[in-house]
Amino acid sequence: MGVVPAQANPAQANPAQATPAQASPDTQPGRQARTLPLGPSDLTETRTTTTLQPGVTLTRIVRGATDSALRWTVEVSIPGGETSPDPDAPPTALKDRASADELAADLQRDGFQARVEQVTTSSTADYAGGTLGWRVRIGSFDAQSDATSEQTRLKAAGYAGSAVYTGWDGDRTARGPWRVDVLTIDPHRFHGGLKASYGPDLENRETTSELSNAADATAAVNAGFFVLDPLAGAPGDPAGVGVYDGRLLSEPVNGRPGLVTHADGSRTEITRFTWQGRVTGRGTSLSLNGINRVPGLIRNCGGDAHDIPTSLPLHDVTCTNADELVAFTSDFGQRTPQGEGLEAVLDAHDRVVELRTPRGGPLPAGGSSVQATGRRVAELTALARTGDHLNIKATLLDGRGHPVTPSPRTDIVNGGPELVRDGRLHVTPATDGMVHPDDPSFYYGWVHKRNPRTLAGVDAAGRTVLITADGRSTGALGLSITESADIAKALGLRDAINLDGGGSTTMVVDGKVLNQPSDAAGERPVGDALLILPQRS
């Protein structure tokens, strides 16, 4: 069967009226596309495809329908653990069996119908899977309001918990529904532009629709992970590699993957990156710790050997280091971060025009700076004198340690984990820091459970594919990370990566938000976005 004819306004297309179709972004003439491997094989799946501009199509896929077997319940916080990032689960959602049994016994004595459930997870390319831990739940309800009432009663009794929908658990027998939107860019017919945008500056957040509308984009999706909490750095700052118009403006989380795109939509790839940075002057060269981020705060870790608690990637964790040397460009914002230490301020000709302590303040037009903290203050003091020239150099390295020199038409946004490599499932949560030692609740909430997701990759024909999947509602269950990999492969992607998701997941088409962002406040401001631009005359 063919695709459904183009809709006049794809943002208002009604999936319920779509015709069942076998066409998808990986369809070739004479071939039938695979349905999404979500839920039982007998589910209904509809696809509605619209051409947005030459070489760019939008496909909405709706699979399954509301499942009466899915229920609301209350998940109880098990004392003694750390905070989970999952907004749909309380802190320490999982623990050992003995702790879960003890809590359930206490709850039953207080009049609650508590049960203990074992949580097992599937293996991935770098993680054995198996039993994550045990959770404690209370009740089974038709309506969210009933679960919320039970949660209120639980809180009054001195316990903590949250109302959750069992459709978000990741059970393969769930019948949906799922709502997935797919943008496909065919470089052979595409004459517009593909670029990443962080907005007016790196340190502040904007919504995907704001970034899209500012560039008059045809379509856009949110992109990489970023700092959200001011205690973790500058909100909006990319938490990993960021290359914009060929310029490295945010250093990689060492070894983690990035999505490499080019303005003409061709040669999209996924590469793991490291980097080297140095500042040189007066016959001396010093190593840099970072670019355009608050010194001492390393979001997602993966930095220096002296970082605490680790130099390895550790997702949604802010590592610290009191002794750092961080370079800044005028892209960061109106002012560099303030704090104790020393800052060498350079003009547009790389000449030191000011040494300021404490550090922080505006930069000259086209200028830059280097900030030092802790023991590195003495190093910068010996290196920099007013009137001297300093050379700041940051080099991006690929997975083999070879220098990467992006062209001005190349952008790179951070992501992880990998999902598909060379056409095969290749899911890498352990390598990319999503496995937290001694905290199974993190993996449970972030990887195992279903959430809104944004995915990206390239298919065998060289087409760039951008995907969003709604979640955290009864109308769209979302995807686990392994399900994300499954659908990326089913859609024909040769290589695929997970981008930022959850409340960040947003797709904008013709200036309007197409999907349903999951935050209660609506569309979330993000760090950067990928924009599909129209052809310019």
VMD Tcl script that draws the C-alpha trace (Angstrom):
set ca {
  {0.00 0.00 0.00}
  {1.14 3.57 -0.62}
  {1.42 6.55 1.65}
  {-1.52 8.75 2.53}
  {-1.74 11.93 0.39}
  {-0.24 15.10 1.84}
  {-2.22 16.96 4.49}
  {-2.72 20.71 4.17}
  {-1.44 21.24 7.72}
  {0.65 18.35 9.09}
  {0.63 19.83 12.58}
  {-3.13 19.25 12.66}
  {-3.23 15.85 10.96}
  {-5.63 13.51 12.75}
  {-3.93 10.13 13.27}
  {-7.30 8.52 13.95}
  {-8.28 9.28 10.34}
  {-5.05 8.02 8.81}
  {-5.15 5.07 6.48}
  {-3.19 1.93 7.43}
  {-0.05 2.06 5.33}
  {3.14 0.12 4.78}
  {5.22 3.08 3.57}
  {7.94 4.48 5.79}
  {11.21 6.43 5.50}
  {13.10 3.26 4.51}
  {10.62 2.26 1.81}
  {12.04 1.67 -1.67}
  {9.85 1.11 -4.76}
  {8.49 -2.42 -4.69}
  {9.41 -2.98 -1.04}
  {7.20 -3.15 2.02}
  {8.37 -1.41 5.19}
  {8.38 -3.17 8.53}
  {5.77 -2.23 11.09}
  {7.17 -0.98 14.38}
  {8.21 -3.80 16.74}
  {6.12 -2.48 19.63}
  {3.59 -4.61 21.48}
  {1.94 -7.73 20.00}
  {2.20 -8.29 16.25}
  {-1.57 -7.98 15.67}
  {-1.78 -4.28 16.56}
  {-3.15 -1.78 14.07}
  {-0.60 0.68 12.75}
  {-1.34 3.77 10.65}
  {1.08 6.05 8.85}
  {0.42 9.49 7.46}
  {3.14 10.97 5.25}
  {3.44 14.60 4.16}
  {6.04 16.28 1.96}
  {7.22 19.42 3.75}
  {9.60 20.63 1.04}
  {11.58 18.93 -1.73}
  {13.60 16.15 -0.12}
  {11.91 16.39 3.29}
  {9.01 14.20 4.44}
  {7.15 13.92 7.71}
  {5.59 10.59 8.69}
  {3.33 10.18 11.71}
  {3.03 6.60 12.94}
  {0.33 5.58 15.41}
  {0.46 2.02 16.66}
  {-1.98 0.23 18.94}
  {-4.78 1.71 21.02}
  {-5.70 2.27 24.64}
  {-5.16 -0.98 26.54}
  {-7.75 -1.75 29.23}
  {-5.29 -4.10 30.92}
  {-3.01 -1.19 31.81}
  {-3.68 0.35 35.20}
  {-2.68 3.15 37.51}
  {-0.80 2.28 40.69}
  {1.27 3.96 43.41}
  {5.00 3.28 43.45}
  {6.47 3.72 46.93}
  {9.86 5.20 47.71}
  {12.12 2.65 49.40}
  {14.18 4.37 52.13}
  {17.95 4.56 52.00}
  {18.77 5.28 48.36}
  {19.70 8.20 46.18}
  {17.46 10.36 43.99}
  {16.24 8.94 40.70}
  {15.99 11.36 37.73}
  {12.77 9.76 36.54}
  {9.94 12.24 37.15}
  {7.45 9.37 37.07}
  {9.05 7.36 39.86}
  {9.89 8.38 43.42}
  {13.44 8.40 44.78}
  {14.92 4.90 45.22}
  {12.22 3.18 43.27}
  {14.28 -0.03 43.38}
  {16.23 -1.74 46.11}
  {17.22 -5.21 47.27}
  {14.53 -7.80 48.00}
  {14.95 -7.63 51.79}
  {14.46 -3.86 51.89}
  {11.43 -4.07 49.61}
  {9.88 -6.86 51.72}
  {10.45 -4.86 54.91}
  {8.76 -1.78 53.48}
  {5.83 -3.83 52.14}
  {5.31 -5.38 55.59}
  {5.27 -1.93 57.21}
  {2.75 -0.70 54.63}
  {0.47 -3.68 55.14}
  {0.48 -3.11 58.89}
  {-0.62 0.46 58.18}
  {-3.54 -0.71 56.06}
  {-2.12 -0.52 52.51}
  {-2.37 -3.31 49.95}
  {1.33 -3.41 49.15}
  {3.06 -5.82 46.82}
  {6.71 -6.44 45.91}
  {7.62 -6.81 42.23}
  {10.91 -7.98 40.73}
  {12.21 -5.81 37.88}
  {14.33 -7.47 35.20}
  {15.80 -5.75 32.19}
  {17.11 -6.98 28.85}
  {20.77 -7.15 27.93}
  {22.45 -4.67 25.60}
  {25.74 -4.56 23.72}
  {27.65 -3.59 26.86}
  {25.33 -4.46 29.77}
  {24.32 -7.93 30.94}
  {20.84 -6.97 32.07}
  {18.97 -9.29 34.42}
  {17.45 -8.30 37.75}
  {17.70 -4.58 38.47}
  {16.01 -4.81 41.87}
  {12.61 -4.90 43.54}
  {9.92 -2.22 43.66}
  {6.99 -1.76 46.04}
  {3.58 -0.78 44.70}
  {0.13 -0.20 46.17}
  {-3.23 -0.78 44.54}
  {-4.51 -1.07 40.97}
  {-6.81 1.70 39.71}
  {-8.80 2.51 36.58}
  {-8.25 6.26 36.95}
  {-5.25 8.44 37.73}
  {-7.37 10.38 40.21}
  {-7.89 7.22 42.28}
  {-4.15 6.53 42.33}
  {-3.48 10.14 43.32}
  {-5.94 9.83 46.21}
  {-4.11 6.73 47.41}
  {-0.81 8.61 47.08}
  {-2.22 11.37 49.30}
  {-3.26 8.79 51.90}
  {0.21 7.26 51.69}
  {1.87 10.61 52.33}
  {-0.38 11.25 55.34}
  {0.88 7.96 56.79}
  {4.49 9.12 56.52}
  {5.55 7.45 53.28}
  {6.58 8.84 49.88}
  {5.42 7.67 46.48}
  {3.98 8.67 43.12}
  {1.13 7.64 40.86}
  {2.39 5.75 37.80}
  {0.81 4.09 34.78}
  {1.78 0.48 34.18}
  {2.00 1.15 30.45}
  {5.25 3.01 31.14}
  {6.89 -0.07 32.66}
  {8.21 -1.42 29.37}
  {6.18 -4.63 29.34}
  {6.26 -6.02 25.80}
  {2.65 -7.24 26.07}
  {1.28 -3.69 26.37}
  {-0.97 -2.81 23.42}
  {-0.22 0.89 23.24}
  {-0.83 3.38 21.99}
  {2.43 4.73 20.60}
  {2.80 7.96 18.66}
  {6.00 8.43 16.64}
  {6.89 11.28 14.24}
  {9.65 10.85 11.65}
  {11.40 13.54 9.60}
  {13.43 12.23 6.67}
  {15.90 14.31 4.65}
  {16.93 12.90 1.26}
  {20.18 14.66 0.29}
  {19.67 13.80 -3.38}
  {16.53 15.97 -3.52}
  {17.14 18.34 -0.61}
  {18.21 21.90 -1.45}
  {17.61 23.55 1.90}
  {19.84 23.55 4.97}
  {20.39 21.37 8.01}
  {21.98 23.01 11.02}
  {22.22 22.99 14.80}
  {21.33 26.13 16.73}
  {21.91 27.08 20.37}
  {20.26 30.50 20.06}
  {21.74 33.87 20.98}
  {24.20 32.37 23.47}
  {25.24 29.05 24.97}
  {24.40 29.76 28.60}
  {20.66 30.35 28.25}
  {17.86 28.04 27.14}
  {15.26 28.57 24.44}
  {12.42 26.35 23.33}
  {12.80 24.33 20.15}
  {9.99 26.37 18.59}
  {11.78 29.62 19.45}
  {14.99 28.36 17.84}
  {13.02 27.11 14.83}
  {11.04 30.32 14.35}
  {14.11 32.53 14.72}
  {15.62 30.74 11.72}
  {12.33 30.47 9.79}
  {12.88 26.70 9.74}
  {10.58 24.25 8.01}
  {10.95 21.78 10.86}
  {13.06 21.17 13.96}
  {13.67 18.74 16.80}
  {15.41 19.22 20.13}
  {19.01 18.01 20.13}
  {21.67 17.34 22.77}
  {21.80 17.05 26.54}
  {22.37 20.30 28.43}
  {22.73 21.75 31.90}
  {19.32 22.26 33.52}
  {20.09 22.98 37.19}
  {22.10 26.16 38.01}
  {23.93 24.10 40.63}
  {25.30 21.97 37.78}
  {26.62 24.86 35.68}
  {25.12 27.41 33.32}
  {21.57 26.32 32.32}
  {21.49 25.76 28.56}
  {25.17 24.91 28.24}
  {25.61 21.71 26.17}
  {26.54 18.78 28.42}
  {28.87 17.23 25.87}
  {30.29 17.93 22.44}
  {28.96 20.98 20.64}
  {30.22 22.08 17.21}
  {28.31 24.87 15.51}
  {29.26 26.23 12.07}
  {32.46 24.22 12.32}
  {33.53 25.71 15.68}
  {34.10 23.58 18.77}
  {32.20 25.50 21.47}
  {31.66 22.72 24.00}
  {34.07 19.90 24.77}
  {33.04 16.24 24.52}
  {32.21 13.99 27.40}
  {35.27 11.92 26.57}
  {34.39 8.89 24.50}
  {30.68 9.57 24.16}
  {29.02 9.78 20.75}
  {27.93 12.82 18.80}
  {25.68 13.27 15.78}
  {27.60 14.86 12.89}
  {25.50 16.72 10.32}
  {26.28 18.83 7.28}
  {24.34 21.75 5.85}
  {23.37 19.91 2.66}
  {21.88 16.98 4.60}
  {24.48 14.50 3.34}
  {27.14 12.42 5.12}
  {25.38 12.36 8.48}
  {27.26 10.08 10.87}
  {27.66 9.10 14.50}
  {31.17 9.30 15.93}
  {32.68 9.00 19.39}
  {34.83 11.98 20.32}
  {37.57 13.05 22.68}
  {39.48 16.33 22.60}
  {42.65 18.19 23.51}
  {42.94 21.85 24.46}
  {45.92 24.03 25.24}
  {46.73 27.67 25.93}
  {50.21 28.79 24.92}
  {52.26 31.89 25.72}
  {55.68 33.05 26.95}
  {57.19 29.77 25.81}
  {54.85 27.74 28.03}
  {51.82 25.59 27.19}
  {49.05 24.62 29.62}
  {46.35 22.00 29.16}
  {42.71 23.09 29.18}
  {40.00 21.30 31.14}
  {36.98 22.71 29.35}
  {35.38 25.15 26.93}
  {32.53 27.54 27.70}
  {31.37 25.98 30.98}
  {31.46 26.92 34.64}
  {34.88 25.89 36.02}
  {34.72 23.06 38.51}
  {31.39 21.63 37.28}
  {31.54 18.86 34.67}
  {28.03 17.79 33.68}
  {27.83 14.12 32.67}
  {31.46 13.76 33.83}
  {33.92 12.16 31.41}
  {36.64 14.75 31.90}
  {39.99 14.93 33.73}
  {41.60 12.14 35.76}
  {41.34 14.36 38.85}
  {37.57 14.88 38.57}
  {35.43 13.64 41.45}
  {33.91 11.02 41.59}
  {35.08 9.77 38.20}
  {36.73 10.66 34.93}
  {34.42 8.27 33.08}
  {31.06 9.31 31.60}
  {28.30 9.27 34.24}
  {25.02 10.52 32.90}
  {23.00 13.17 34.78}
  {25.79 13.49 37.34}
  {27.88 16.63 37.82}
  {31.49 15.80 38.58}
  {33.66 18.41 40.30}
  {37.25 19.58 40.12}
  {38.56 22.52 42.15}
  {41.60 23.00 39.92}
  {40.63 23.85 36.35}
  {41.59 25.93 33.33}
  {38.56 26.72 31.13}
  {38.52 28.76 27.91}
  {35.63 31.04 26.93}
  {34.51 32.57 23.67}
  {32.00 35.37 23.22}
  {29.45 32.69 22.26}
  {29.05 31.78 25.94}
  {26.99 34.82 26.90}
  {27.12 38.43 27.94}
  {29.38 37.67 30.90}
  {31.72 34.84 31.81}
  {31.03 32.95 35.08}
  {31.93 34.74 38.31}
  {33.85 33.23 41.20}
  {37.17 32.89 42.93}
  {40.21 32.53 40.70}
  {41.91 34.42 37.88}
  {40.77 35.32 34.37}
  {42.98 36.41 31.48}
  {40.83 38.47 29.10}
  {41.90 38.57 25.45}
  {40.84 40.94 22.69}
  {39.96 39.89 19.14}
  {43.70 39.71 18.34}
  {44.43 37.29 21.21}
  {46.21 39.97 23.24}
  {45.75 39.98 27.02}
  {43.95 43.22 27.88}
  {42.99 42.46 31.46}
  {43.79 40.09 34.32}
  {40.83 40.07 36.67}
  {40.31 38.49 40.02}
  {37.81 37.39 41.09}
  {37.02 36.03 37.65}
  {33.92 36.85 35.61}
  {32.64 39.68 33.47}
  {32.07 40.84 29.89}
  {34.42 40.04 27.02}
  {35.64 42.47 24.35}
  {33.91 42.23 20.96}
  {35.26 39.11 19.28}
  {37.36 38.41 22.36}
  {37.92 35.40 24.58}
  {39.31 34.48 27.98}
  {40.86 31.78 30.10}
  {39.70 31.21 33.66}
  {41.78 29.44 36.30}
  {40.66 28.05 39.65}
  {42.45 26.44 42.59}
  {46.00 25.33 41.97}
  {45.80 26.32 38.30}
  {45.68 30.02 39.23}
  {49.44 29.97 39.78}
  {49.96 28.39 36.36}
  {47.91 31.06 34.58}
  {49.58 33.81 36.62}
  {52.99 32.66 35.37}
  {51.76 32.38 31.78}
  {49.76 35.58 31.20}
  {50.86 39.20 31.37}
  {48.91 42.23 30.16}
  {49.95 42.93 26.57}
  {51.08 39.36 25.89}
  {49.56 37.22 23.16}
  {48.05 33.86 24.09}
  {47.14 31.12 21.69}
  {44.08 29.07 22.67}
  {43.68 25.87 20.65}
  {41.05 23.16 21.05}
  {41.21 20.06 18.85}
  {38.44 17.54 18.42}
  {39.61 13.92 18.12}
  {37.74 10.95 16.71}
  {37.53 7.52 18.30}
  {40.97 6.59 16.96}
  {42.55 9.75 18.34}
  {42.83 11.42 14.94}
  {42.21 15.19 14.71}
  {38.84 16.23 13.30}
  {38.61 19.54 11.44}
  {34.92 20.37 10.85}
  {34.08 22.66 7.97}
  {32.00 25.81 8.56}
  {29.01 23.84 7.24}
  {29.37 21.07 9.83}
  {27.57 20.81 13.18}
  {27.90 18.19 15.92}
  {25.47 17.71 18.81}
  {25.96 15.41 21.77}
  {23.90 12.33 22.57}
  {23.95 8.78 23.85}
  {23.66 5.93 24.06}
  {24.24 4.54 20.61}
  {21.29 2.51 19.35}
  {22.23 1.04 15.97}
  {25.64 0.59 14.36}
  {26.20 -0.68 10.81}
  {22.58 -1.81 10.60}
  {22.73 -3.93 13.77}
  {21.41 -3.24 17.25}
  {24.22 -1.72 19.29}
  {22.92 -0.20 22.54}
  {25.64 1.19 24.82}
  {24.27 2.45 28.17}
  {27.24 1.23 30.23}
  {29.84 2.85 27.97}
  {27.93 6.12 27.95}
  {27.36 6.38 31.70}
  {23.73 5.35 32.11}
  {24.65 2.45 34.40}
  {25.20 3.98 37.85}
  {27.04 1.80 40.35}
  {24.94 1.16 43.47}
  {21.93 3.02 42.01}
  {19.73 0.69 39.95}
  {16.88 3.23 40.18}
  {18.69 5.42 37.67}
  {18.84 2.72 35.02}
  {15.26 1.76 35.83}
  {13.95 5.27 35.29}
  {16.22 6.39 32.45}
  {16.83 3.30 30.32}
  {14.38 0.55 31.28}
  {11.14 2.52 31.58}
  {9.29 4.12 28.72}
  {9.81 7.86 28.28}
  {9.46 10.43 25.51}
  {12.48 10.04 23.23}
  {14.24 11.95 20.46}
  {16.38 9.82 18.13}
  {18.49 10.57 15.08}
  {20.53 8.71 12.53}
  {21.15 7.87 8.91}
  {19.72 5.10 6.74}
  {21.40 2.92 4.13}
  {20.48 5.39 1.39}
  {22.27 8.22 3.20}
  {19.08 9.93 4.36}
  {19.12 11.74 7.69}
  {16.24 10.65 9.93}
  {15.01 12.58 12.99}
  {12.46 10.85 15.24}
  {10.37 11.88 18.23}
  {8.17 9.57 20.30}
  {5.68 11.01 22.78}
  {5.34 9.47 26.22}
  {4.40 9.82 29.91}
  {0.70 9.77 29.10}
  {-2.01 7.17 28.58}
  {-2.33 8.40 24.98}
  {1.33 7.71 24.16}
  {3.36 5.24 26.20}
  {6.83 6.32 25.10}
  {9.84 4.07 24.49}
  {12.48 2.35 26.55}
  {16.02 2.70 25.24}
  {15.98 -0.83 23.83}
  {12.63 -0.14 22.15}
  {14.14 3.03 20.71}
  {16.87 0.93 19.12}
  {14.30 -1.55 17.82}
  {12.24 1.09 16.03}
  {15.35 2.85 14.66}
  {16.39 -0.43 13.08}
  {12.85 -1.15 11.87}
  {12.78 2.26 10.16}
  {15.89 1.28 8.24}
  {18.51 3.30 10.08}
  {22.06 2.10 9.49}
  {23.37 4.13 12.46}
  {21.29 5.71 15.20}
  {21.74 7.60 18.46}
  {19.55 8.71 21.33}
  {19.36 12.48 21.84}
  {17.90 14.32 24.84}
  {14.39 13.12 25.64}
  {11.81 13.25 28.40}
  {10.32 16.72 28.73}
  {12.81 17.99 26.13}
  {11.37 15.88 23.31}
  {9.85 18.32 20.81}
  {9.18 18.39 17.09}
  {8.21 21.64 15.38}
  {6.73 21.82 11.87}
  {5.91 25.10 10.11}
  {6.34 27.03 13.35}
  {4.00 24.87 15.44}
  {4.78 22.18 17.98}
  {3.66 18.93 16.35}
  {3.99 16.51 19.25}
  {2.81 16.74 22.86}
  {5.72 17.62 25.20}
  {5.38 15.85 28.53}
  {6.25 18.64 30.99}
  {3.22 19.98 32.84}
  {4.33 23.51 31.93}
  {4.38 22.65 28.22}
  {7.31 22.98 25.84}
  {10.63 22.90 27.68}
  {13.44 25.37 26.91}
  {16.48 23.38 25.74}
  {20.16 23.82 24.98}
  {20.13 23.36 21.22}
  {18.02 22.07 18.35}
  {18.43 20.61 14.88}
  {16.80 22.79 12.22}
  {15.68 21.92 8.69}
  {15.82 25.13 6.67}
  {13.97 25.91 3.44}
  {15.76 26.47 0.17}
  {16.99 30.02 -0.09}
  {16.56 31.84 -3.37}
}
mol new
graphics top color blue
foreach p $ca { graphics top sphere $p radius 0.5 }
foreach p [lrange $ca 0 end-1] q [lrange $ca 1 end] { graphics top cylinder $p $q radius 0.2 }
display resetview
